[in-house]
Amino acid sequence: MPPKIQMDVRSAWTVAGRQQATEWVTTMFFNLDQIANDEGKIAILAMDQRGTLRSMLGTVGMPSSDDDLSSFKVDVVRALSPRSSGVLLDVEYGVGAVRQAGALASGAGLLISSERSPQPTWNSEYRTEFSPDRGPAFVEAAGGVALKFLVRWRPDRPPREGEPDLAQEALDAVRAVVDACRQHGMPSVIEPLVAALPGEGPLTAKQKRKLVVRSAELLSTVGPDLLKLEWPGDDAGCLEITRVCGSVPWALLSAGIEYEKFVERVVTAMDAGASGFIAGRALWGEAVGLPGAERSHFLKTIAVERMAGLAEATDGRGRSWQEVTRA
């Protein structure tokens, strides 16, 4: 882990594991090498699903106890972590079981989800809260080298009299996460998911693109080390994200879409300046409906081939995290 320092905004600094700042320090970038490949690109396996995974298993009639969730995570990580630059896990069902089984490949850095599941709500809207007891020290104690924090929010939600300002709360929570990670010396990975307002109905493609870009723009000003972002709709949206993120690297999440479509999106995003991908269900989704031996076979063949295909399709594309932070 990079050495810890006290942040002093009154003076310049250069510290191993961080990008040199301008004359007056306002942003620090931590070394992402432990969750990046040899080219400085992001190729992370996402296996931190909790409620979503339980629901997926239950929907197809498969057992969905806590032990079943852990067993599934072990199988996925054992098959795919050797081809991943990092693996994203939860502490509830993932980290302990994976460690005990020795399933995590030695070359894959461990990211750990900090947010609680399920998340709190206010009048059916998600409310973002950061629990300091699940901060970087918590992640480090569990063996993680980076902290991931999920933000479900509506970045343009207006404050309303007599109600909490949910958008500002989300920004404040992310700022607290980033600050805690800076003080501890650990990279922060922020995952924003934009949401429709109550009674609004599904977001249109135009709305989704605008909100995803605006979300990235606002959160990049807080200075996370990596943003895990939704698809903004097309190549123009990806270019806009790269522009608003500035010196903050971003990687595309899969959001459960079919594998072939995800490959197309990742290629488009990386050609537009993204630094890689963080993929989950697009790689292993069908495995939830398969029993033990069949599941293991699917993961060791189809899922591994998918990860290899992503690596081939993205070879030479995108920007390394080092290139982005020097921008």
C-alpha positions in Angstrom: 0.0 0.0 0.0 1.3 3.5 -0.8 2.8 5.4 2.2 0.4 7.5 4.2 0.8 11.3 4.4 -1.0 14.2 5.9 -2.6 16.3 3.3 -1.5 20.0 3.4 -3.2 22.2 0.9 -0.7 25.0 1.5 2.3 23.3 -0.1 3.3 21.1 -3.1 4.4 17.5 -2.7 5.6 14.5 -4.5 5.2 11.1 -2.9 5.7 7.6 -4.2 2.4 6.2 -5.3 0.8 9.5 -6.0 0.8 11.8 -9.0 2.6 15.1 -8.5 0.2 17.9 -8.0 0.2 21.5 -9.1 1.9 24.3 -7.0 -1.0 24.3 -4.5 -2.4 20.9 -3.7 -6.1 20.3 -4.3 -6.1 16.7 -5.6 -4.2 13.5 -4.8 -4.0 10.5 -7.1 -3.2 7.1 -5.5 -1.4 4.3 -7.3 -3.8 2.0 -9.1 -1.2 -0.5 -10.2 -2.5 -3.2 -7.7 -5.9 -3.2 -9.5 -4.6 -2.5 -13.1 -2.9 -4.7 -15.6 0.7 -4.3 -16.9 -0.5 -1.6 -19.3 -2.1 0.4 -16.5 -5.6 -0.5 -17.8 -8.5 -1.7 -15.7 -9.9 -5.2 -16.3 -11.8 -5.9 -13.1 -14.2 -8.8 -12.3 -17.3 -7.6 -10.3 -18.6 -10.1 -7.9 -19.9 -7.9 -5.0 -23.6 -8.4 -5.7 -25.6 -9.3 -2.7 -29.3 -8.8 -2.9 -29.1 -8.8 -6.7 -27.4 -12.2 -6.7 -29.8 -13.7 -4.2 -32.7 -12.5 -6.4 -31.1 -13.8 -9.5 -30.7 -17.3 -8.0 -34.2 -17.3 -6.6 -35.7 -16.2 -9.8 -34.4 -19.3 -11.7 -35.3 -21.6 -8.8 -31.8 -22.1 -7.5 -31.0 -22.2 -3.8 -30.2 -18.8 -2.5 -29.0 -19.1 1.1 -26.0 -17.2 2.4 -23.8 -20.2 1.8 -25.2 -20.5 -1.7 -24.2 -17.0 -2.4 -20.7 -17.6 -1.0 -20.3 -20.8 -3.0 -21.3 -19.0 -6.2 -18.8 -16.2 -5.6 -16.0 -18.7 -4.9 -16.7 -20.5 -8.2 -16.7 -17.3 -10.2 -13.6 -15.9 -8.6 -11.6 -19.1 -9.0 -12.4 -19.3 -12.7 -12.0 -15.6 -13.7 -9.6 -13.9 -11.3 -6.5 -15.3 -13.1 -7.5 -13.2 -16.1 -8.5 -10.1 -14.1 -6.4 -7.2 -13.0 -8.6 -7.0 -9.9 -11.7 -8.6 -8.2 -14.5 -6.6 -6.5 -16.0 -8.4 -3.6 -18.3 -7.8 -0.6 -17.4 -8.8 3.0 -20.8 -10.3 3.7 -20.6 -13.3 1.4 -17.5 -12.9 -0.7 -14.2 -12.1 1.0 -14.1 -14.7 3.7 -15.3 -17.5 1.6 -13.0 -16.7 -1.3 -10.0 -16.3 1.0 -10.8 -19.6 2.8 -11.1 -21.4 -0.6 -7.9 -19.9 -1.9 -9.8 -18.9 -5.0 -8.3 -15.4 -5.6 -5.5 -15.4 -8.1 -2.3 -13.9 -6.7 -2.0 -11.3 -9.5 -5.5 -9.9 -8.9 -5.9 -7.0 -6.5 -8.9 -7.1 -4.1 -11.4 -4.3 -4.1 -14.0 -4.3 -1.4 -17.4 -2.7 -1.4 -17.9 -0.3 1.5 -21.6 0.5 1.1 -24.2 -1.5 3.1 -26.8 -3.6 1.4 -29.6 -2.9 1.2 -29.1 0.9 1.1 -31.2 3.3 3.1 -34.1 5.1 1.5 -36.2 8.2 2.1 -39.7 8.1 0.7 -38.7 5.4 -1.8 -35.6 7.4 -3.0 -32.1 6.1 -2.3 -30.2 7.9 0.4 -26.5 7.8 0.3 -24.7 7.3 3.6 -21.0 6.6 4.3 -20.3 4.6 7.5 -16.8 5.4 8.8 -16.7 2.0 10.4 -16.7 0.6 6.8 -14.0 2.9 5.6 -10.5 2.2 4.3 -9.3 0.6 7.6 -12.2 -1.8 7.4 -11.2 -2.6 3.8 -7.6 -3.1 4.6 -8.4 -5.3 7.6 -10.3 -7.6 5.2 -7.3 -7.7 2.8 -8.4 -5.2 0.3 -6.2 -2.8 -1.6 -8.9 -0.4 -2.8 -12.3 0.7 -1.5 -15.4 0.8 -3.8 -18.4 3.0 -2.8 -21.8 2.8 -4.6 -23.9 6.0 -5.0 -27.5 5.6 -6.2 -28.7 9.2 -6.9 -30.3 11.8 -9.1 -27.6 14.4 -9.5 -30.1 17.1 -10.6 -32.6 16.5 -7.9 -33.7 19.9 -6.6 -33.8 20.5 -2.8 -37.3 20.7 -1.4 -38.5 22.5 1.7 -38.8 20.1 4.6 -37.0 17.3 2.9 -33.3 16.2 3.0 -31.3 17.4 0.0 -30.5 13.9 -1.3 -28.2 15.1 -4.1 -26.1 17.1 -1.7 -26.0 14.3 0.8 -24.7 12.0 -1.9 -21.9 14.5 -2.8 -21.0 14.9 0.9 -20.9 11.2 1.4 -18.6 10.7 -1.6 -16.4 13.5 -0.4 -16.1 11.8 3.0 -15.2 8.5 1.4 -12.5 10.1 -0.8 -11.1 12.1 2.2 -11.0 9.1 4.4 -9.2 7.1 1.7 -6.7 9.9 1.2 -5.9 10.1 4.9 -5.4 6.3 5.0 -3.5 6.0 1.8 -5.9 3.8 -0.2 -7.4 4.3 -3.6 -11.1 5.2 -3.8 -13.4 3.8 -6.5 -16.8 5.5 -6.8 -19.7 3.8 -8.6 -22.6 6.2 -9.4 -25.9 4.8 -10.6 -28.5 7.5 -11.7 -32.1 7.0 -10.8 -35.5 8.2 -11.9 -37.5 10.4 -9.6 -40.6 9.0 -7.9 -43.5 9.0 -10.4 -41.2 10.0 -13.3 -41.3 6.7 -15.1 -38.3 5.0 -16.9 -35.5 7.4 -18.0 -35.3 8.1 -21.8 -32.0 7.5 -23.5 -31.5 11.2 -23.7 -32.2 11.7 -20.0 -29.9 8.8 -19.1 -27.0 10.1 -21.1 -27.4 13.6 -19.6 -27.6 12.3 -16.1 -24.7 9.9 -16.4 -22.5 12.6 -17.8 -23.6 15.1 -15.1 -23.0 12.5 -12.4 -19.5 11.9 -13.6 -18.8 15.6 -13.8 -19.9 16.4 -10.3 -18.2 13.4 -8.7 -14.9 13.9 -10.5 -14.6 17.3 -8.8 -14.4 15.5 -5.5 -11.3 13.7 -6.7 -11.8 9.9 -6.6 -9.1 7.7 -7.9 -11.4 5.8 -10.3 -15.0 6.2 -11.5 -17.0 3.1 -12.4 -19.6 4.5 -14.8 -22.7 3.5 -16.6 -23.0 3.5 -20.4 -23.8 7.0 -21.6 -25.6 5.9 -24.8 -23.0 6.3 -27.6 -19.5 7.3 -28.5 -20.3 11.0 -28.1 -21.5 10.4 -24.6 -18.3 8.6 -23.8 -16.2 11.4 -25.2 -18.2 13.8 -23.0 -17.5 11.7 -20.0 -13.8 11.7 -20.7 -13.9 15.5 -21.1 -15.8 16.2 -17.8 -13.7 13.7 -15.8 -10.5 15.4 -16.7 -7.7 13.8 -14.8 -9.9 11.2 -13.1 -9.8 7.8 -14.8 -13.0 6.0 -15.6 -14.0 2.4 -16.4 -17.3 1.1 -17.9 -19.6 -1.2 -15.9 -21.5 -4.0 -17.6 -25.0 -3.5 -15.9 -26.0 -7.1 -16.8 -26.3 -6.6 -20.6 -25.4 -9.4 -23.0 -21.8 -10.1 -23.5 -21.5 -9.2 -27.1 -23.1 -5.8 -26.6 -20.9 -5.2 -23.6 -17.8 -5.8 -25.7 -19.0 -3.3 -28.3 -19.6 -0.7 -25.6 -16.2 -1.3 -23.9 -14.4 -0.8 -27.2 -16.3 2.4 -27.9 -15.7 3.7 -24.4 -12.0 2.9 -24.5 -11.6 4.5 -27.9 -13.2 7.6 -26.3 -10.7 7.7 -23.5 -11.9 5.2 -20.8 -9.3 3.2 -19.0 -11.0 -0.2 -19.0 -14.0 -2.1 -17.6 -15.5 -3.5 -14.5 -17.6 -6.5 -15.6 -19.9 -8.8 -13.7 -23.1 -10.4 -15.1 -22.1 -9.9 -18.7 -19.4 -12.5 -18.0 -21.0 -15.0 -15.6 -24.8 -14.2 -15.6 -26.0 -17.4 -17.1 -24.2 -19.4 -14.5 -26.8 -18.6 -11.8 -29.2 -21.1 -13.4 -26.8 -24.0 -13.5 -26.1 -26.6 -10.8 -22.6 -27.2 -9.4 -20.7 -29.2 -12.1 -22.5 -27.5 -15.0 -21.9 -24.1 -13.4 -18.2 -24.9 -12.9 -17.9 -26.0 -16.5 -19.6 -22.9 -17.8 -17.3 -20.6 -15.8 -14.1 -22.5 -16.8 -15.0 -22.4 -20.5 -17.6 -19.8 -21.7 -16.9 -17.2 -19.0 -13.1 -17.6 -19.3 -13.4 -17.3 -23.1 -15.5 -14.1 -22.6 -12.8 -12.5 -20.4 -10.2 -13.5 -22.9 -12.3 -12.0 -25.7 -12.6 -8.7 -23.8 -8.8 -8.6 -23.4 -8.3 -9.2 -27.1 -10.9 -6.7 -28.2 -9.5 -3.9 -25.9 -5.8 -4.6 -26.5 -4.0 -1.4 -27.3 -7.2 0.7 -26.7 -7.9 3.3 -24.1 -5.7 5.3 -21.8 -3.7 4.0 -18.8 -4.6 5.4 -15.4 -1.2 7.0 -15.4 -1.8 8.8 -18.7 -5.1 10.1 -17.4 -3.8 11.4 -14.1 -1.0 13.2 -15.9 -3.6 15.1 -18.1 
